[in-house]
């Protein structure tokens, strides 16, 4: 009767809870990977900028374009995580 319905509902909720926890862990790993890639990219950009301090304006524009394209990709991936 009623008790078995409640037990069944509890088991269903436990399954859903476990699935949500796995999803959250997966999203956290993806986010951490994106953050690590972003930090690596920022470090590379900083190193390139340091090496090219005496470079011309065209090279600086190229760096800015590369950085903004990467940042756009990171934003899109974050948005996918939020909406997914």
Steps between C-alpha positions, in 0.01 A plus 500: 500500500609844598828392663612309192417802282713722722787248496477479121494880467804521731690251282413699186616824663824334611566391141431851372723647770785266403457592132508871587814456710673325209393779264629767739834319537530469123420870452753593769771297324415666167505845661835430666641383166377821333651709780832315473503557123417866553783543751742323268390723213537811714851392604593434138359836393691677778824324398442588134427859593819517706704360211338734251514819706716655229276364222286714274135598537390229253633228729324654797173504306553134416545418870185690593299322229628159611419576861152628428421195283613271782302697759193475277545123484530479878185712541311274259613186683400648836160597358454143371575368850247739654227429243577129451 
